[in-house]
Structures are given as C-alpha cells and as structure tokens.
Amino acid sequence: MSRRPVTGRSDVGQLARPAGIAAGLLLAASLTAGGAGAWLLLRAAHGVPRVLPATGPVDPVALDHEEALDALRDLRAGRLLVLLHTVLLAAAVATTWYGPAREDPVLRIRTDTQSVCGTPGAVRGDVLELKTPEGPLAVDLSRVTQLAAAASCPPAP
C-alpha cells in the first residue's frame, strides 16, 4: 500500500479569473479575521492597560469585575473570529483546489497548405507543436501565413 499525500492546485494563477479572485478575497478575509481574533484573545488574556484616576477612592472589586467582563467579551469575540478565520481559510484552499482551471490559449494557424486550431505546445527550432482535438500536430512556423488567438476551436467534423 503506497501512501500519497493529499494535494491539490497550489497556485491561484492556475484558476479561472472569478475563482482566482474569490480565493484571493477569501485569503485576505481569513488573514483579517485571524489577526483580529488573535488580538482580542491576547487582550482577553492580558487585559488593557489603563490609567486609574489620581483622586478619589478606587473600588478594586468593581475594577476587577469590569476587567473580567471586558475579558469575557474579548474572549468570546476572539474565539468566533478565529473560527471564522479557519472557515475562510478552508474555503480559500477548497476554491484553489477545486475551482475551475484557467483555459489554455487557443491559436488558429493558417499555412499555405493547411488551416489548424489548437493550444500551443513546445517550440523546437521553426516547428511548433500544436495540440489539436485530433492529436498533436507539428506546424512549420516558416510557412505560417496567418496566426490569430481564438476563444475556442471549432468541433472536428
């Protein structure tokens, strides 16, 4: 039994435009929620520095109670924000892994003997490997009379 790691797409540049933007926004929102949650949790743990009045009596029980209520509020909000951070991060990863892939560019090429359409592959010297619906095809670039980008190739007859 071989073990394979669970992996997916790791580059948002490989996503179609709306999915790539969504992944970026989810990551930014996750970072914001995580940072705010961490700040609130630190504040709940350590309190907020404050200056006590210089005159008059200070009720230490009331101050402790107020500080405890502030800490409880920060703790609750911080926990929710960290949970939101986790959900947003998981959504960003899922969008990156399972979102639609960006489509390869399509070229329409006409030479003096043929007209072909496909996605470009490797170029070796003056020969372009064009991936067509019928299979790979070598195109002599020195014989190209017309070259244009296309949205898609027409279906094969």
RODO-2510 file (C-alpha; in nm, 4 decimals, decimal comma):
residues 157
     n   res          X          Y          Z
     1     m     0,0000     0,0000     0,0000
     2     s     0,1582     0,3270    -0,1097
     3     r     0,0866     0,6489     0,0706
     4     r     0,0228     0,9543    -0,1375
     5     p    -0,0143     1,2968     0,0221
     6     v    -0,3391     1,4833    -0,0218
     7     t    -0,2522     1,7696    -0,2517
     8     g    -0,4263     1,9992    -0,4904
     9     r    -0,3512     2,3008    -0,7013
    10     s    -0,1096     2,5303    -0,5166
    11     d    -0,1091     2,8326    -0,7487
    12     v    -0,4118     3,0616    -0,7727
    13     g    -0,2706     3,1747    -1,1082
    14     q    -0,3879     2,8408    -1,2493
    15     l    -0,7520     2,9256    -1,1677
    16     a    -1,0077     3,0809    -1,3989
    17     r    -1,0446     3,4529    -1,3264
    18     p    -1,3555     3,4570    -1,0998
    19     a    -1,2281     3,1652    -0,8896
    20     g    -0,8822     3,3210    -0,8549
    21     i    -1,0312     3,6488    -0,7348
    22     a    -1,2580     3,4618    -0,4920
    23     a    -0,9619     3,2671    -0,3497
    24     g    -0,7655     3,5898    -0,3024
    25     l    -1,0562     3,7626    -0,1280
    26     l    -1,1135     3,4609     0,0963
    27     l    -0,7457     3,4566     0,1932
    28     a    -0,7500     3,8312     0,2695
    29     a    -1,0663     3,7954     0,4796
    30     s    -0,9151     3,4952     0,6595
    31     l    -0,5997     3,6895     0,7428
    32     t    -0,8053     3,9828     0,8709
    33     a    -1,0293     3,7637     1,0875
    34     g    -0,7323     3,5662     1,2229
    35     g    -0,5375     3,8805     1,3095
    36     a    -0,8354     4,0449     1,4801
    37     g    -0,9146     3,7219     1,6664
    38     a    -0,5563     3,6856     1,7869
    39     w    -0,5565     4,0486     1,9030
    40     l    -0,8778     4,0001     2,1011
    41     l    -0,7558     3,6755     2,2573
    42     l    -0,4314     3,8425     2,3641
    43     r    -0,6315     4,1313     2,5087
    44     a    -0,8557     3,8873     2,6945
    45     a    -0,5529     3,7094     2,8396
    46     h    -0,3506     4,0153     2,9375
    47     g    -0,6044     4,2942     2,9755
    48     v    -0,5922     4,6508     2,8513
    49     p    -0,3563     4,8928     3,0203
    50     r    -0,5477     5,1823     3,1757
    51     v    -0,4777     5,4805     3,3936
    52     l    -0,6641     5,4968     3,7234
    53     p    -0,7988     5,8278     3,8473
    54     a    -0,5477     6,0179     4,0633
    55     t    -0,8064     6,1386     4,3096
    56     g    -1,0907     5,9732     4,4920
    57     p    -1,1391     5,6230     4,6176
    58     v    -1,0960     5,3294     4,3818
    59     d    -1,3140     5,0222     4,4292
    60     p    -1,0853     4,7254     4,3451
    61     v    -1,3783     4,4806     4,3316
    62     a    -1,5611     4,6950     4,0741
    63     l    -1,2422     4,7313     3,8680
    64     d    -1,1825     4,3549     3,8767
    65     h    -1,5438     4,2903     3,7766
    66     e    -1,5215     4,5378     3,4873
    67     e    -1,1939     4,3831     3,3712
    68     a    -1,3446     4,0329     3,3912
    69     l    -1,6435     4,1412     3,1798
    70     d    -1,4121     4,3021     2,9221
    71     a    -1,2002     3,9855     2,9111
    72     l    -1,5089     3,7684     2,8664
    73     r    -1,6343     3,9866     2,5813
    74     d    -1,2912     3,9797     2,4098
    75     l    -1,2602     3,6035     2,4625
    76     r    -1,5995     3,5326     2,3049
    77     a    -1,5384     3,7625     2,0083
    78     g    -1,1818     3,6306     1,9633
    79     r    -1,2988     3,2687     1,9570
    80     l    -1,5617     3,3498     1,6942
    81     l    -1,3101     3,5366     1,4803
    82     v    -1,0582     3,2513     1,4980
    83     l    -1,3346     3,0088     1,3989
    84     l    -1,4284     3,2403     1,1103
    85     h    -1,0609     3,2544     1,0123
    86     t    -1,0484     2,8732     0,9972
    87     v    -1,3642     2,8503     0,7853
    88     l    -1,2462     3,1225     0,5451
    89     l    -0,9039     2,9594     0,5112
    90     a    -1,0627     2,6208     0,4368
    91     a    -1,2900     2,7859     0,1776
    92     a    -0,9893     2,9534     0,0125
    93     v    -0,7994     2,6242    -0,0049
    94     a    -1,1078     2,4451    -0,1411
    95     t    -1,1540     2,7163    -0,4040
    96     t    -0,7890     2,6842    -0,5041
    97     w    -0,8033     2,3037    -0,5219
    98     y    -1,1444     2,2532    -0,6768
    99     g    -1,2102     2,5790    -0,8636
   100     p    -1,2227     2,5806    -1,2434
   101     a    -0,8840     2,5804    -1,4142
   102     r    -0,7774     2,8611    -1,6419
   103     e    -0,8122     2,7513    -2,0010
   104     d    -0,5077     2,7313    -2,2231
   105     p    -0,4806     2,9878    -2,5036
   106     v    -0,6089     2,8740    -2,8409
   107     l    -0,4407     2,9582    -3,1715
   108     r    -0,5757     2,9461    -3,5266
   109     i    -0,2895     2,8961    -3,7677
   110     r    -0,3054     2,9069    -4,1460
   111     t    -0,0196     2,7998    -4,3705
   112     d    -0,0080     2,7734    -4,7473
   113     t    -0,1247     2,4105    -4,7189
   114     q    -0,3414     2,3820    -4,4065
   115     s    -0,5550     2,5580    -4,1515
   116     v    -0,5392     2,4258    -3,7928
   117     c    -0,6575     2,5214    -3,4465
   118     g    -0,5275     2,4139    -3,1063
   119     t    -0,3319     2,5002    -2,7956
   120     p     0,0380     2,5739    -2,8346
   121     g     0,2937     2,3297    -2,7027
   122     a     0,6713     2,3182    -2,7287
   123     v     0,8650     2,5073    -2,9974
   124     r     1,1730     2,3367    -3,1394
   125     g     1,3533     2,5455    -3,3953
   126     d     1,0939     2,6541    -3,6531
   127     v     0,8417     2,3859    -3,5537
   128     l     0,5529     2,4469    -3,3131
   129     e     0,3795     2,1502    -3,1560
   130     l     0,0097     2,2307    -3,1648
   131     k    -0,2256     2,0233    -2,9506
   132     t    -0,5396     1,9738    -3,1587
   133     p    -0,8580     1,7761    -3,0900
   134     e    -0,7267     1,5139    -3,3334
   135     g    -0,3908     1,4899    -3,1541
   136     p    -0,0557     1,6706    -3,1616
   137     l     0,0412     1,8327    -3,4890
   138     a     0,3757     1,9830    -3,5955
   139     v     0,3439     2,3233    -3,7671
   140     d     0,6349     2,4707    -3,9626
   141     l     0,6411     2,8330    -3,8439
   142     s     0,8316     2,9484    -4,1523
   143     r     0,5236     2,8586    -4,3602
   144     v     0,2643     3,0403    -4,1441
   145     t     0,0617     3,2966    -4,3371
   146     q    -0,1861     3,3841    -4,0644
   147     l    -0,1786     3,3463    -3,6858
   148     a    -0,4632     3,4555    -3,4543
   149     a    -0,5837     3,3991    -3,0999
   150     a    -0,9247     3,2339    -3,0723
   151     a    -1,1790     3,1725    -2,7980
   152     s    -1,2118     2,8059    -2,8963
   153     c    -1,1551     2,5641    -3,1795
   154     p    -1,4435     2,4554    -3,3979
   155     p    -1,5573     2,0983    -3,3389
   156     a    -1,3960     1,8335    -3,5539
   157     p    -1,6110     1,7194    -3,8491
***
